[in-house]
Amino acid sequence: MAPAVVVVIFTVLEGRLSVLLIERAAEPCQGEWALPGGLLQPNETLDGAASRKLQDETGLTDVFLEQLYSFDATDEGNADIVVAYFALLPAAQARLRRELEWRPAWHTLRDLDALAFENEQILTYARERLRNKLAYTNVAYSFLPRRFTLRELQGVYEAILEEPVDKRNFRRRMVGLGIVQATNETRKEGAHRPARLYEFSS
């Protein structure tokens, strides 16, 4: 049997970590929400299948995409193993399919019910991987435009960690360790004075 490939696609929407799910239009699990995925096609690599699913659902290819783990298939029937990937992207760049059947939609992780095929097991693993990567990489760049305010960057960290971050210590760490660097650009936000824009150092 060909393995199945699923992709956990994360973004940050309105300050909350969200995941892209597909409403299944056929059995098994018709009407339930599941992670996007499918069987490996002939002569297709695992990475190729993950990239294909990512592009099918979001229209994007040039974003963070990494193999996550291999799981035993549950009741999907046509596969013995499920190879999971996870992708990170800015919601503003995604162009979700508009079909009414097998429709995709963003769901905040805090509000999720049980998923088809016990996909919550894969989702939990992906969320922990993301949190761990946040501690030793600049992976937060995946959710932001090229230039951003420190407030926007802090919001991404808080969405992933699901807890508030001390503003002063956060900014001192980001700038002091050279993780981000100031640009000459500013952005006007409401009635406040223009905010300095930053970019990642690498």
WOSULTA-V899498 format. One record per pair of residues at least 12 apart in sequence whose C-alpha atoms are under 10 Angstrom apart, sorted by the first residue. I is the first residue (numbers start at 0). J is the second residue. D is the distance in whole Angstrom. If there is no record, write none. Layout:
i | j | d
I | J | D
I | J | D
This chain:
i | j | d
0 | 38 | 9
0 | 39 | 10
0 | 76 | 10
0 | 77 | 7
0 | 78 | 6
0 | 79 | 7
0 | 80 | 9
1 | 37 | 10
1 | 38 | 6
1 | 39 | 6
1 | 40 | 8
1 | 41 | 9
1 | 77 | 8
1 | 78 | 6
1 | 79 | 8
1 | 80 | 8
1 | 81 | 10
2 | 37 | 9
2 | 38 | 6
2 | 39 | 6
2 | 40 | 9
2 | 45 | 9
2 | 69 | 10
2 | 71 | 10
2 | 72 | 9
2 | 77 | 8
2 | 78 | 5
2 | 79 | 6
2 | 80 | 5
2 | 81 | 6
2 | 82 | 7
3 | 36 | 7
3 | 37 | 5
3 | 38 | 4
3 | 39 | 6
3 | 40 | 9
3 | 45 | 9
3 | 48 | 9
3 | 49 | 10
3 | 69 | 10
3 | 70 | 10
3 | 72 | 8
3 | 75 | 9
3 | 77 | 8
3 | 78 | 6
3 | 79 | 8
3 | 80 | 6
3 | 81 | 5
3 | 82 | 6
3 | 83 | 8
4 | 34 | 10
4 | 35 | 9
4 | 36 | 5
4 | 37 | 6
4 | 38 | 6
4 | 39 | 7
4 | 45 | 7
4 | 46 | 9
4 | 47 | 10
4 | 48 | 7
4 | 49 | 6
4 | 52 | 9
4 | 66 | 10
4 | 69 | 9
4 | 78 | 10
4 | 80 | 9
4 | 81 | 6
4 | 82 | 5
4 | 83 | 6
4 | 84 | 8
5 | 33 | 9
5 | 34 | 6
5 | 35 | 6
5 | 36 | 4
5 | 37 | 7
5 | 38 | 9
5 | 45 | 10
5 | 48 | 9
5 | 49 | 7
5 | 52 | 8
5 | 53 | 9
5 | 66 | 10
5 | 67 | 10
5 | 81 | 7
5 | 82 | 6
5 | 83 | 5
5 | 84 | 6
5 | 85 | 8
5 | 118 | 9
5 | 121 | 9
6 | 19 | 9
6 | 20 | 10
6 | 34 | 7
6 | 35 | 6
6 | 36 | 6
6 | 37 | 9
6 | 48 | 9
6 | 49 | 6
6 | 50 | 9
6 | 52 | 7
6 | 53 | 7
6 | 64 | 9
6 | 65 | 9
6 | 66 | 9
6 | 67 | 9
6 | 82 | 9
6 | 83 | 6
6 | 84 | 5
6 | 85 | 5
6 | 86 | 7
6 | 121 | 9
6 | 122 | 10
6 | 125 | 10
7 | 19 | 7
7 | 20 | 8
7 | 33 | 10
7 | 34 | 6
7 | 35 | 7
7 | 36 | 9
7 | 49 | 10
7 | 53 | 9
7 | 64 | 9
7 | 65 | 10
7 | 67 | 9
7 | 83 | 7
7 | 84 | 6
7 | 85 | 4
7 | 86 | 6
7 | 87 | 9
7 | 118 | 10
7 | 121 | 8
7 | 122 | 7
7 | 124 | 10
7 | 125 | 7
7 | 126 | 9
8 | 20 | 8
8 | 34 | 8
8 | 35 | 8
8 | 53 | 8
8 | 56 | 9
8 | 57 | 9
8 | 63 | 10
8 | 64 | 9
8 | 84 | 8
8 | 85 | 6
8 | 86 | 5
8 | 87 | 6
8 | 88 | 8
8 | 105 | 9
8 | 122 | 10
8 | 125 | 9
9 | 85 | 7
9 | 86 | 6
9 | 87 | 5
9 | 88 | 7
9 | 89 | 9
9 | 90 | 9
9 | 105 | 9
9 | 106 | 10
9 | 107 | 10
9 | 108 | 10
9 | 122 | 10
9 | 125 | 9
9 | 126 | 9
9 | 129 | 9
9 | 141 | 10
9 | 142 | 9
9 | 159 | 10
10 | 86 | 9
10 | 87 | 6
10 | 88 | 5
10 | 89 | 6
10 | 90 | 6
10 | 91 | 9
10 | 93 | 10
10 | 105 | 9
10 | 106 | 10
10 | 107 | 9
10 | 141 | 9
10 | 142 | 6
10 | 143 | 10
10 | 155 | 9
10 | 158 | 10
10 | 159 | 10
11 | 87 | 9
11 | 88 | 8
11 | 89 | 7
11 | 90 | 7
11 | 91 | 10
11 | 105 | 10
11 | 107 | 9
11 | 141 | 10
11 | 142 | 7
11 | 143 | 9
11 | 154 | 9
11 | 155 | 7
11 | 156 | 10
11 | 158 | 7
11 | 159 | 8
12 | 89 | 9
12 | 90 | 7
12 | 91 | 9
12 | 105 | 9
12 | 106 | 9
12 | 107 | 8
12 | 142 | 10
12 | 155 | 9
12 | 158 | 9
13 | 107 | 10
13 | 154 | 9
13 | 155 | 10
13 | 158 | 9
14 | 107 | 10
14 | 151 | 9
14 | 153 | 10
14 | 154 | 6
14 | 155 | 7
14 | 156 | 10
14 | 157 | 8
14 | 158 | 6
14 | 159 | 9
14 | 161 | 10
15 | 106 | 10
15 | 107 | 6
15 | 108 | 8
15 | 109 | 8
15 | 154 | 9
15 | 155 | 8
15 | 156 | 10
15 | 157 | 8
15 | 158 | 5
15 | 159 | 8
15 | 160 | 10
15 | 161 | 8
16 | 105 | 10
16 | 106 | 9
16 | 107 | 6
16 | 108 | 6
16 | 109 | 8
16 | 126 | 9
16 | 155 | 8
16 | 156 | 10
16 | 157 | 9
16 | 158 | 5
16 | 159 | 6
16 | 160 | 9
16 | 161 | 8
17 | 90 | 9
17 | 104 | 10
17 | 105 | 6
17 | 106 | 5
17 | 107 | 4
17 | 108 | 6
17 | 109 | 9
17 | 110 | 10
17 | 111 | 10
17 | 158 | 9
17 | 159 | 9
18 | 34 | 9
18 | 86 | 10
18 | 87 | 10
18 | 104 | 8
18 | 105 | 6
18 | 106 | 5
18 | 107 | 6
18 | 108 | 7
18 | 111 | 10
18 | 122 | 9
18 | 126 | 10
19 | 32 | 10
19 | 33 | 9
19 | 34 | 7
19 | 35 | 8
19 | 56 | 9
19 | 57 | 9
19 | 95 | 9
19 | 103 | 7
19 | 104 | 6
19 | 105 | 5
19 | 106 | 6
19 | 107 | 9
19 | 108 | 10
20 | 32 | 6
20 | 33 | 5
20 | 34 | 5
20 | 35 | 6
20 | 36 | 10
20 | 56 | 10
20 | 101 | 9
20 | 102 | 8
20 | 103 | 6
20 | 104 | 6
20 | 105 | 6
20 | 106 | 7
20 | 114 | 9
21 | 33 | 5
21 | 34 | 6
21 | 35 | 6
21 | 36 | 9
21 | 56 | 9
21 | 100 | 9
21 | 101 | 6
21 | 102 | 6
21 | 103 | 4
21 | 104 | 7
21 | 105 | 9
21 | 115 | 10
22 | 34 | 9
22 | 35 | 9
22 | 99 | 9
22 | 100 | 8
22 | 101 | 5
22 | 102 | 6
22 | 103 | 7
22 | 104 | 8
22 | 114 | 10
22 | 115 | 9
23 | 35 | 10
23 | 100 | 8
23 | 101 | 5
23 | 102 | 8
23 | 103 | 9
23 | 115 | 9
24 | 99 | 9
24 | 100 | 6
24 | 101 | 5
24 | 102 | 8
25 | 100 | 9
25 | 101 | 9
26 | 75 | 10
27 | 74 | 9
27 | 75 | 7
27 | 76 | 9
27 | 115 | 9
27 | 116 | 9
28 | 74 | 10
28 | 75 | 9
28 | 114 | 9
28 | 115 | 6
28 | 116 | 8
29 | 101 | 10
29 | 115 | 9
30 | 100 | 10
30 | 101 | 9
30 | 115 | 9
31 | 112 | 10
31 | 113 | 9
31 | 114 | 7
31 | 115 | 6
31 | 116 | 9
32 | 101 | 9
32 | 102 | 10
32 | 103 | 9
32 | 104 | 9
32 | 106 | 10
32 | 111 | 10
32 | 112 | 9
32 | 113 | 8
32 | 114 | 6
32 | 115 | 6
32 | 116 | 9
32 | 118 | 9
33 | 101 | 10
33 | 103 | 10
33 | 113 | 9
33 | 114 | 6
33 | 115 | 5
33 | 116 | 7
33 | 117 | 9
33 | 118 | 6
33 | 119 | 9
34 | 83 | 10
34 | 103 | 9
34 | 114 | 8
34 | 115 | 8
34 | 116 | 9
34 | 117 | 10
34 | 118 | 7
34 | 119 | 9
34 | 121 | 9
34 | 122 | 8
35 | 49 | 10
35 | 52 | 7
35 | 53 | 8
35 | 55 | 9
35 | 56 | 8
35 | 101 | 10
35 | 103 | 8
36 | 48 | 9
36 | 49 | 8
36 | 51 | 10
36 | 52 | 6
36 | 53 | 9
36 | 56 | 10
36 | 81 | 9
36 | 82 | 10
36 | 83 | 9
36 | 84 | 10
37 | 49 | 9
37 | 52 | 8
37 | 77 | 10
37 | 78 | 9
37 | 81 | 9
38 | 77 | 8
38 | 78 | 7
38 | 81 | 9
38 | 82 | 10
39 | 78 | 10
39 | 82 | 10
45 | 66 | 9
45 | 82 | 8
45 | 83 | 9
45 | 84 | 9
46 | 64 | 9
46 | 65 | 9
46 | 66 | 8
46 | 82 | 10
46 | 84 | 9
49 | 64 | 8
49 | 65 | 9
49 | 66 | 9
49 | 82 | 9
49 | 83 | 8
49 | 84 | 7
49 | 85 | 9
49 | 86 | 9
50 | 62 | 10
50 | 64 | 8
50 | 65 | 10
50 | 84 | 9
50 | 86 | 9
53 | 84 | 10
53 | 85 | 10
53 | 86 | 8
54 | 93 | 9
54 | 94 | 9
54 | 95 | 9
55 | 94 | 9
55 | 95 | 8
55 | 96 | 8
56 | 93 | 8
56 | 94 | 8
56 | 95 | 6
56 | 96 | 6
56 | 97 | 10
56 | 102 | 9
56 | 103 | 7
56 | 104 | 10
57 | 88 | 9
57 | 90 | 9
57 | 92 | 8
57 | 93 | 5
57 | 94 | 5
57 | 95 | 5
57 | 96 | 7
57 | 103 | 9
58 | 92 | 9
58 | 93 | 6
58 | 94 | 6
58 | 95 | 7
58 | 96 | 8
59 | 88 | 9
59 | 92 | 8
59 | 93 | 7
59 | 94 | 8
59 | 95 | 10
60 | 86 | 10
60 | 88 | 10
61 | 88 | 9
62 | 86 | 7
62 | 87 | 7
62 | 88 | 6
62 | 89 | 9
62 | 141 | 7
62 | 142 | 10
63 | 85 | 8
63 | 86 | 5
63 | 87 | 5
63 | 88 | 7
63 | 138 | 8
63 | 140 | 9
63 | 141 | 6
63 | 142 | 10
64 | 84 | 7
64 | 85 | 6
64 | 86 | 4
64 | 87 | 7
64 | 88 | 9
64 | 141 | 10
65 | 83 | 9
65 | 84 | 6
65 | 85 | 6
65 | 86 | 7
65 | 87 | 9
66 | 82 | 8
66 | 83 | 6
66 | 84 | 4
66 | 85 | 6
66 | 86 | 9
66 | 125 | 10
67 | 82 | 8
67 | 83 | 5
67 | 84 | 5
67 | 85 | 6
67 | 86 | 10
67 | 121 | 9
67 | 124 | 8
67 | 125 | 7
67 | 128 | 8
68 | 81 | 8
68 | 82 | 6
68 | 83 | 5
68 | 84 | 7
68 | 85 | 9
68 | 121 | 8
68 | 124 | 8
68 | 125 | 9
69 | 81 | 6
69 | 82 | 4
69 | 83 | 6
69 | 84 | 9
69 | 121 | 9
70 | 82 | 6
70 | 83 | 7
70 | 120 | 9
70 | 121 | 8
72 | 116 | 8
72 | 117 | 9
73 | 115 | 10
73 | 116 | 6
73 | 117 | 7
73 | 118 | 9
74 | 115 | 9
74 | 116 | 6
74 | 117 | 9
75 | 115 | 9
75 | 116 | 7
81 | 121 | 10
82 | 121 | 10
83 | 121 | 7
83 | 122 | 9
83 | 124 | 10
83 | 125 | 9
84 | 121 | 9
84 | 125 | 8
85 | 121 | 10
85 | 122 | 9
85 | 124 | 10
85 | 125 | 7
85 | 126 | 9
85 | 128 | 9
85 | 129 | 9
86 | 125 | 10
86 | 129 | 10
86 | 141 | 9
87 | 129 | 9
87 | 138 | 9
87 | 139 | 9
87 | 140 | 9
87 | 141 | 6
87 | 142 | 7
88 | 139 | 10
88 | 140 | 9
88 | 141 | 5
88 | 142 | 5
88 | 143 | 8
88 | 144 | 10
89 | 140 | 9
89 | 141 | 7
89 | 142 | 4
89 | 143 | 6
89 | 144 | 7
90 | 105 | 9
90 | 142 | 8
90 | 143 | 9
91 | 142 | 9
91 | 143 | 9
91 | 144 | 9
92 | 142 | 10
92 | 144 | 9
108 | 122 | 9
108 | 123 | 10
108 | 126 | 9
108 | 159 | 10
109 | 161 | 9
126 | 159 | 8
126 | 160 | 9
127 | 159 | 10
127 | 160 | 10
129 | 159 | 8
129 | 160 | 9
130 | 156 | 9
130 | 159 | 6
130 | 160 | 7
130 | 161 | 10
131 | 160 | 10
133 | 156 | 8
133 | 159 | 8
133 | 160 | 9
134 | 156 | 10
136 | 178 | 9
137 | 178 | 7
137 | 179 | 9
137 | 199 | 8
137 | 200 | 9
137 | 201 | 8
139 | 152 | 7
139 | 153 | 10
139 | 155 | 7
139 | 156 | 7
139 | 159 | 9
139 | 199 | 10
140 | 152 | 8
140 | 155 | 9
140 | 198 | 9
140 | 199 | 7
140 | 201 | 10
141 | 155 | 10
142 | 155 | 7
143 | 155 | 8
143 | 198 | 10
144 | 198 | 9
145 | 196 | 10
145 | 197 | 8
145 | 198 | 6
145 | 199 | 8
146 | 180 | 10
146 | 181 | 9
146 | 182 | 8
146 | 184 | 9
146 | 185 | 10
146 | 195 | 10
146 | 196 | 6
146 | 197 | 5
146 | 198 | 5
146 | 199 | 8
147 | 181 | 10
147 | 182 | 10
147 | 184 | 10
147 | 185 | 9
147 | 186 | 9
147 | 194 | 9
147 | 195 | 8
147 | 196 | 5
147 | 197 | 5
147 | 198 | 7
147 | 199 | 9
148 | 181 | 9
148 | 185 | 8
148 | 186 | 8
148 | 194 | 7
148 | 195 | 6
148 | 196 | 5
148 | 197 | 6
148 | 198 | 9
149 | 166 | 9
149 | 169 | 9
149 | 170 | 7
149 | 173 | 9
149 | 174 | 9
149 | 179 | 9
149 | 181 | 10
149 | 194 | 9
149 | 195 | 8
149 | 196 | 7
149 | 197 | 7
149 | 198 | 9
150 | 166 | 8
150 | 169 | 10
150 | 170 | 9
150 | 194 | 9
150 | 195 | 10
150 | 196 | 10
151 | 196 | 10
152 | 169 | 10
152 | 170 | 9
152 | 173 | 9
152 | 179 | 10
152 | 197 | 9
152 | 198 | 10
153 | 165 | 9
153 | 166 | 8
153 | 169 | 7
153 | 170 | 8
153 | 173 | 10
156 | 169 | 10
173 | 199 | 9
174 | 197 | 9
174 | 199 | 10
174 | 200 | 10
177 | 199 | 8
177 | 200 | 7
177 | 201 | 9
178 | 198 | 9
178 | 199 | 6
178 | 200 | 6
178 | 201 | 8
179 | 197 | 6
179 | 198 | 5
179 | 199 | 4
179 | 200 | 5
179 | 201 | 8
180 | 196 | 9
180 | 197 | 5
180 | 198 | 6
180 | 199 | 6
180 | 200 | 6
180 | 201 | 10
181 | 195 | 7
181 | 196 | 6
181 | 197 | 4
181 | 198 | 7
181 | 199 | 9
181 | 200 | 9
182 | 195 | 7
182 | 196 | 6
182 | 197 | 5
182 | 198 | 7
183 | 195 | 8
183 | 196 | 7
183 | 197 | 9
184 | 196 | 6
184 | 197 | 8
185 | 197 | 9
